[in-house]
Every structure is written in C-alpha cells, then in structure tokens.
Amino acid sequence: MATASRPQKRSIVEYLGSDGGHRCGYCKSSSGFVAPGMWAHQLTVQHLQELTDRGWRRSGKYIYKPANEMMCCPLYIIRCDAPNFVPSKSQKRTIKRMATFLKTGKKPRDGCDEEETRIDAKSDGQDKPRLLEGMAKLPEAEGKLKVKTVRPGEGADPSKPPARKAKDIRKEKKLLKMQQMDQSEATPITTPKAQPTRKSLEDYLEEIQPSEDSAHKLTIKLVRSHPESKEFTESYFESYEVYKKYQMSVHKDTPDKCTVKDFKRFLVDSPLCEEPGPKGWDCGYGSYHLQYRIDGKLIMVGVIDVLPEIVSSKYVYYDPDFDFLRLGVISALNEMGLVRKLHSHNPTLRYYCMGYYVHDCQKMKYKGEYFPSFLLCPVTNRYVPFEICQKKLDVSKYARFDDEGSPEEPPNEEGTMVMYRRQLLPYGIVRRIITDRERREFESKVKEYTQLAGASVAKTCFLFLA
C-alpha cells in the first residue's frame, strides 16, 4: 500500500519596502537606519539561508535587509568557519573561569581575573620581559628594592662544594654532549620526541560538563521554540522572566518595553517550517532556544536558527546576576561547538553566523575575534576573509570587500512568482491582467523585491500581492 507523500512546504512573504529612516540602535542617529523589509507568513529554511547570504536577517516573522550604502552604521553579515575555529587565549580563560566556578562554587574576584594577571606556566615566557619592563617603570617601585649586603667575616658555606670556574663547567657539558651523540649513533632505533597536542574546542567545553564532585552543575538543553515543544512550553514564563530582567538591567528598558507580547513577537514567533535533519542529528532544521541552567535554575537562553549551511544566532539573554561568568562568550563557544557536532553528520552545515558586524561600534567588534571569520560583500554577495575587510573598513565604513567578483545582473521581475487573488502566477502574466491602478501600486514593489531577494528566491518563493 503506497503511503501519501507529505505536502511540499512553501514560502509566502509580503514585501513592505522601506518607509524611510529610523533611529539607529548603534550610534543613536534619529534617521540613520534604513532597511527595506518584508513579513514572512511562512518560510522554508532553504529560502532563509539564501536570503541570509544576501544580507537579510530575521527578527520574529519580520525579515529586513539594511541599505548599507545609505546607513549611518553599515551592517555586514559575519560568519565563522566552525570546523577550523581556533579559540583565543581570552576565550579559553572564559571557559576556565566558568569551570572553576562550577567546581569550587567561588566567584572570581571582582575586576580581577586571576588567569589574566599571571603568566601561564605553559607559555614560552615572551610576556615576561614586557611584564618586568612595565614593573620597572612604576614610580612607587623606585628606591624600594632591598639588596642584601655581605658583612665582613662571612665567607663560602663550608657545607657546600667549592665554587667552580665557568669554563670548566662548559667543558664538562660539551664532553657530556659528545658522549650522548656517540651513544645515539650506536643505537639502531630512536624514539621520536612526543609533540604536545593542542586541545580542541570540545576539550575545553568538556571542562564545564557536570561532574559528581562539582559544587554546581551546568546543563544545556536544545528545545524547539517553533512549533513549540513540550519542554519549551513548560519553561515559557521562566524564560520570559530572565528576558525581562536582562532587558531592564542591561538595555535599560522600561517594563512596558519588555512585555510577554514583545518577548513572543521578538524571540518566539518564527516563520520557519519545521524540517527533519539528516541521520545522526538530535534535532531538525528550524528555530530553537538553547537553555542554560545551573543547579536547575535558568540563567541564559540562546535563540538560534538551524539552516542548511549555518547555525544562525538570533539573540542571547541571561540573568545579570551571573554576568561575572561572561555568559555571552560561553554561549558563542557552545553554539560553535553545536555547529561542529552537526557538521560531523552533515558536511554542508559548517558556519556559525553571529548576525551583523558593525565596525564602528565597539560593543560589536568582539564578533571579529572568532577566527576564521568572513564578511559578506554588499556588492557581490560573496564572503571575504575578515582580515581583508577590516583593513578596508578602517578607511571607509561602507566598503566593497570582493574586488574580483562581478555584481549580478538585475533579475527580471517577469518570472517572480506572486499570489494574486488566490492564484499563483508569474508576475509577467499578472501585470497583463491587473488594472492601471494596481500596476502603479505593484510595479515598483515587485521590482525592488526581486532585486533584493534575488532571482532564485523570487522564482520559488510566493510574493503576496492581494
């Protein structure tokens, strides 16, 4: 008996265009944020992937694309190649800070990170000269060094062997070295010296996993937020309370700006269709919340989309009482680890997208500290290594990163699929049957949507007109 095939999921969007400039959330310009947008009634993960690779971002069911050439603070999509990611010293210290707190229960000293003030015993010592040089310049250190003077009558310690000349010691060392070389030449098989292995990201993340002797236990759980899973529904208001506390403490929002309705519209609502993942995954494609708990208490939530080629970070919020753990970094590193895990079963998914990079905003520059990262060129829609882009952004806040690629030809809106009076038709046909008034209303909107969304999306995604 043949089984009925599952109906194919479709994307339906309503293009809204741009209604002018808005207040910029980065430099606070009153009209410097210009971003055409559209409302997504339903969207496949493949379509959101393609839109992301053209500079679009999702906020709830609203999707927007900054007009960077007109923006006061241009926004560039940034993504990191997760399988080749190498954590920095600072990121490693953050994990060790968390691991120490979980194991001992003691908070790091306020304003002082012990890991940052000492020289790592495993380092090559290159920091020592700079450290000593800096100490020598401290004015309060001058004149306070105590030097022991030898009093008359004191001599060598009779209990110790007499002092030897340096040249005799050098001769003895040279003779010993020659003897060792002779022995090595006579030995037929030599054992190579073991090389130290570099710890992986997974090795560091393992340090914060629960253990029996830990003072606190951290648990991390991935729950589907759309459609809402049972685990998500049960923790809905607990998650909201953390969000509200975070918004009011970190972003100074008033209670009327962070209501349950705002929370749902911003971080819960999603147009993404649920789709199964490949074999070996514990999840499918779509929208999720990553919940972090210490001893059962929810302390942080990471909002993500799992797409065909990227895990896209939408937002992170946490309990400000745990700010000393640098939870934002912990969240990013754990999500990077999630990408690597998913990549092991599906090589196509390999990037961790941290959203937009804003070069002139100090609070956003941390995104460039995850190596190797790439920025999306606003002209050719190709990804370029961050180091190349950074140099260009130092000169101009709006820049073309890809000098070799050519801008795509503006796609023809004739083939754009539209929903007109409950019919699915190419716009080329619709334009011949609509009235003059409708043509004036739709013409520029369809053309602009087609250019911003791209030919591939425009031909397979349904644009709602009337």
CORTA-V698401 format. One record per residue. N is the residue number from 1. RES is the residue in one letter. SS is DSSP state (helix for helix, strand for strand, loop for the rest). Layout:
N_RES_SS / N_RES_SS
This chain:
1_M_loop / 2_A_loop / 3_T_loop / 4_A_loop / 5_S_loop / 6_R_loop / 7_P_loop / 8_Q_loop / 9_K_loop / 10_R_loop / 11_S_loop / 12_I_strand / 13_V_strand / 14_E_strand / 15_Y_strand / 16_L_strand / 17_G_strand / 18_S_loop / 19_D_loop / 20_G_loop / 21_G_loop / 22_H_strand / 23_R_loop / 24_C_loop / 25_G_loop / 26_Y_loop / 27_C_loop / 28_K_loop / 29_S_loop / 30_S_loop / 31_S_loop / 32_G_loop / 33_F_strand / 34_V_loop / 35_A_strand / 36_P_strand / 37_G_strand / 38_M_strand / 39_W_strand / 40_A_strand / 41_H_strand / 42_Q_strand / 43_L_strand / 44_T_loop / 45_V_helix / 46_Q_helix / 47_H_helix / 48_L_helix / 49_Q_helix / 50_E_helix / 51_L_helix / 52_T_helix / 53_D_loop / 54_R_loop / 55_G_loop / 56_W_strand / 57_R_strand / 58_R_strand / 59_S_strand / 60_G_loop / 61_K_loop / 62_Y_strand / 63_I_strand / 64_Y_strand / 65_K_strand / 66_P_strand / 67_A_loop / 68_N_helix / 69_E_helix / 70_M_helix / 71_M_loop / 72_C_loop / 73_C_loop / 74_P_loop / 75_L_loop / 76_Y_strand / 77_I_strand / 78_I_strand / 79_R_strand / 80_C_strand / 81_D_strand / 82_A_helix / 83_P_helix / 84_N_helix / 85_F_loop / 86_V_strand / 87_P_loop / 88_S_loop / 89_K_helix / 90_S_helix / 91_Q_helix / 92_K_helix / 93_R_helix / 94_T_helix / 95_I_helix / 96_K_helix / 97_R_helix / 98_M_helix / 99_A_helix / 100_T_helix / 101_F_helix / 102_L_helix / 103_K_helix / 104_T_helix / 105_G_loop / 106_K_loop / 107_K_loop / 108_P_loop / 109_R_loop / 110_D_loop / 111_G_loop / 112_C_loop / 113_D_loop / 114_E_helix / 115_E_helix / 116_E_helix / 117_T_helix / 118_R_loop / 119_I_loop / 120_D_loop / 121_A_loop / 122_K_loop / 123_S_loop / 124_D_loop / 125_G_loop / 126_Q_helix / 127_D_helix / 128_K_helix / 129_P_helix / 130_R_helix / 131_L_helix / 132_L_helix / 133_E_helix / 134_G_helix / 135_M_helix / 136_A_helix / 137_K_loop / 138_L_loop / 139_P_helix / 140_E_helix / 141_A_helix / 142_E_loop / 143_G_loop / 144_K_loop / 145_L_loop / 146_K_loop / 147_V_loop / 148_K_loop / 149_T_loop / 150_V_loop / 151_R_loop / 152_P_loop / 153_G_loop / 154_E_loop / 155_G_loop / 156_A_loop / 157_D_loop / 158_P_loop / 159_S_loop / 160_K_loop / 161_P_loop / 162_P_loop / 163_A_loop / 164_R_loop / 165_K_loop / 166_A_helix / 167_K_helix / 168_D_helix / 169_I_helix / 170_R_helix / 171_K_helix / 172_E_helix / 173_K_helix / 174_K_helix / 175_L_helix / 176_L_helix / 177_K_helix / 178_M_helix / 179_Q_helix / 180_Q_helix / 181_M_helix / 182_D_helix / 183_Q_helix / 184_S_helix / 185_E_helix / 186_A_helix / 187_T_loop / 188_P_loop / 189_I_loop / 190_T_loop / 191_T_loop / 192_P_loop / 193_K_loop / 194_A_loop / 195_Q_loop / 196_P_loop / 197_T_loop / 198_R_loop / 199_K_loop / 200_S_loop / 201_L_helix / 202_E_helix / 203_D_helix / 204_Y_helix / 205_L_helix / 206_E_helix / 207_E_loop / 208_I_loop / 209_Q_loop / 210_P_loop / 211_S_loop / 212_E_loop / 213_D_loop / 214_S_loop / 215_A_loop / 216_H_loop / 217_K_loop / 218_L_strand / 219_T_strand / 220_I_strand / 221_K_strand / 222_L_strand / 223_V_strand / 224_R_strand / 225_S_strand / 226_H_strand / 227_P_loop / 228_E_strand / 229_S_loop / 230_K_helix / 231_E_helix / 232_F_helix / 233_T_helix / 234_E_helix / 235_S_loop / 236_Y_helix / 237_F_helix / 238_E_helix / 239_S_helix / 240_Y_helix / 241_E_helix / 242_V_helix / 243_Y_helix / 244_K_helix / 245_K_helix / 246_Y_helix / 247_Q_helix / 248_M_helix / 249_S_helix / 250_V_helix / 251_H_loop / 252_K_loop / 253_D_loop / 254_T_loop / 255_P_helix / 256_D_helix / 257_K_helix / 258_C_loop / 259_T_loop / 260_V_helix / 261_K_helix / 262_D_helix / 263_F_helix / 264_K_helix / 265_R_helix / 266_F_helix / 267_L_helix / 268_V_helix / 269_D_loop / 270_S_loop / 271_P_loop / 272_L_strand / 273_C_loop / 274_E_loop / 275_E_strand / 276_P_loop / 277_G_loop / 278_P_loop / 279_K_loop / 280_G_loop / 281_W_loop / 282_D_loop / 283_C_loop / 284_G_loop / 285_Y_strand / 286_G_strand / 287_S_strand / 288_Y_strand / 289_H_strand / 290_L_strand / 291_Q_strand / 292_Y_strand / 293_R_strand / 294_I_strand / 295_D_loop / 296_G_loop / 297_K_strand / 298_L_strand / 299_I_strand / 300_M_strand / 301_V_strand / 302_G_strand / 303_V_strand / 304_I_strand / 305_D_strand / 306_V_strand / 307_L_loop / 308_P_loop / 309_E_loop / 310_I_strand / 311_V_strand / 312_S_strand / 313_S_strand / 314_K_strand / 315_Y_strand / 316_V_strand / 317_Y_strand / 318_Y_strand / 319_D_loop / 320_P_helix / 321_D_helix / 322_F_helix / 323_D_helix / 324_F_helix / 325_L_helix / 326_R_loop / 327_L_helix / 328_G_helix / 329_V_helix / 330_I_helix / 331_S_helix / 332_A_helix / 333_L_helix / 334_N_helix / 335_E_helix / 336_M_helix / 337_G_helix / 338_L_helix / 339_V_helix / 340_R_helix / 341_K_helix / 342_L_helix / 343_H_helix / 344_S_loop / 345_H_loop / 346_N_loop / 347_P_loop / 348_T_loop / 349_L_loop / 350_R_loop / 351_Y_strand / 352_Y_strand / 353_C_strand / 354_M_strand / 355_G_strand / 356_Y_strand / 357_Y_strand / 358_V_loop / 359_H_loop / 360_D_loop / 361_C_loop / 362_Q_helix / 363_K_helix / 364_M_helix / 365_K_helix / 366_Y_helix / 367_K_helix / 368_G_helix / 369_E_helix / 370_Y_loop / 371_F_strand / 372_P_loop / 373_S_strand / 374_F_strand / 375_L_strand / 376_L_strand / 377_C_loop / 378_P_loop / 379_V_loop / 380_T_loop / 381_N_loop / 382_R_loop / 383_Y_strand / 384_V_strand / 385_P_strand / 386_F_helix / 387_E_helix / 388_I_helix / 389_C_helix / 390_Q_helix / 391_K_helix / 392_K_helix / 393_L_helix / 394_D_helix / 395_V_helix / 396_S_loop / 397_K_loop / 398_Y_loop / 399_A_loop / 400_R_loop / 401_F_loop / 402_D_loop / 403_D_loop / 404_E_loop / 405_G_loop / 406_S_loop / 407_P_loop / 408_E_loop / 409_E_loop / 410_P_loop / 411_P_loop / 412_N_loop / 413_E_helix / 414_E_helix / 415_G_helix / 416_T_loop / 417_M_strand / 418_V_strand / 419_M_strand / 420_Y_strand / 421_R_loop / 422_R_loop / 423_Q_strand / 424_L_strand / 425_L_strand / 426_P_strand / 427_Y_helix / 428_G_helix / 429_I_helix / 430_V_helix / 431_R_loop / 432_R_loop / 433_I_loop / 434_I_loop / 435_T_loop / 436_D_helix / 437_R_helix / 438_E_helix / 439_R_helix / 440_R_helix / 441_E_helix / 442_F_helix / 443_E_helix / 444_S_helix / 445_K_helix / 446_V_helix / 447_K_helix / 448_E_helix / 449_Y_helix / 450_T_helix / 451_Q_helix / 452_L_helix / 453_A_helix / 454_G_loop / 455_A_helix / 456_S_helix / 457_V_helix / 458_A_helix / 459_K_helix / 460_T_helix / 461_C_loop / 462_F_strand / 463_L_strand / 464_F_strand / 465_L_loop / 466_A_loop
